[in-house]
């Protein structure tokens, strides 16, 4: 660890930087975040109702969808008005539950679009299910639901795209971005600063930092993060509303100093947050729970710790692996013949790999190297590897040698998507050399993974590979799995 910088070592320019820091807007009116969110909610309600009304028109009035013989009377607008109102309220509640009305969602269009599609799909299936259970008068038309779903998604995405463009006008964005002030500075604070600076649409803005109560900084901040005087200037900064969020990046202070900082933030209406430096991995799984009334913080749950998520992922694995295995049988047969012609012997190759929770299993591949390729021990493939067969080079470039692993997925040893499994003899060294290596084994290994589609495979940085694997474990969802599968077909980096 670098020696901490005393506040006395900072330049006079740095220690006086806080004097030039702009404070919150004065009497000039600017729309607050609450005003903007309320306005967006009202416009959303109008757009949703109009989209449902358009869906009704498309189904019954436009003539675009033919009428079926069992429809005796064509509903009119007033027959469906109660359903339109109920649908609007239900959708608004669903979007609210999915946190569509948050600052972060307003500033990020892709996240907004994902929430809109998820909420609309949930609304569609909920209404279809209700229509089968309850008898509405008039009954809900299935074609009306489908046409309304299409109109709803299109209208909401178009409206929110317009809003996204407007919301980044500075007069509006300034009140949606929350200003962040660090107390102390270290590796985690530097990483957070880089993430915020790299995204122009990030809902946060870093205004600077101050040293810890002991007057130290474990690292010198970059030039983009001014040091706003010493710790005692924090009171003035918060009184002048220069920051909305205070993040403690130096947790080595005394309990009394930390409590004092928490109380100061509470008095000056600033949010207090702390970087949990003791937890270098799986931080998204941190949960505060009580044991006999005593609060305890720890890593308690991750997305794939939930039984329902594991069931969903397993169903996708079974369906995908069954289809994949059936489609790949001709490939296996053709390449099997070519393997045997170039290098007589078995066409399949199996390796012992380490799976979930450290359990070993046999992983199957089409043989892409000579039979004696590992007579000198286990080693990774490298570019222009002399051990490869000619046909093996083609198979490895296009991942054809991996197709027998669909069988491993059906067995339950692997998943379609997850961290790539490694060999036990290699892991015995990695777990001592690479911090947090075994965190990647908290889920099933995969045929492809987040690290692989980003180029971290083969003879590349292990630390970066583990970082991508851990990110996947922390942020898993069904959409991410499908995204990785698609990227696997489009990206073939470092496949040799």
Secondary structure, 3 states (H helix, E strand, C coil): CCCCEEHHHCCHHHHCHHHHCCCCCCCCCCCCHHHHHHHHHHHHHHHHHHHHHHHHHHHHCCCCCCCCCCCCCCCCHHHHHHHHHHHHHHHHHHHHHCCCCCHHHHHCHHHHHHHHHHHHHHHHHHHHHHHHHCCCCCCCCHHHHHHHHHHHHHHHHHHHHHHHHHHCCHHHHCCCCEEEEEECCCHHHHHHHHHHHCCCCCCEEEEEEECCCCCEECCCCCCCCCECCCCCHHHHHHHCCCCCEEEECCCCCCHHHHHHHHHHHHHCCCEEEECCCCCCCCHHHEEEEEECCEEEEEECCCHHHCHHHHHHHHHHHHHHHHHHHHHHHHHHHHHHHHHHHHCCCCCEEEEEEECHHHCEEEEEEECCECCCCCCCCCCCCCCCCCCECHHHHHHHHCCHHHCCHHHHHHHCCEEEECCCCCCHHHHHHHHHHCCCHHHHHHCCEEEECHHHHCCCCCCCCHHHHHHHHHHHHHHCCHHHHHHHHHHHHHCCCCCC
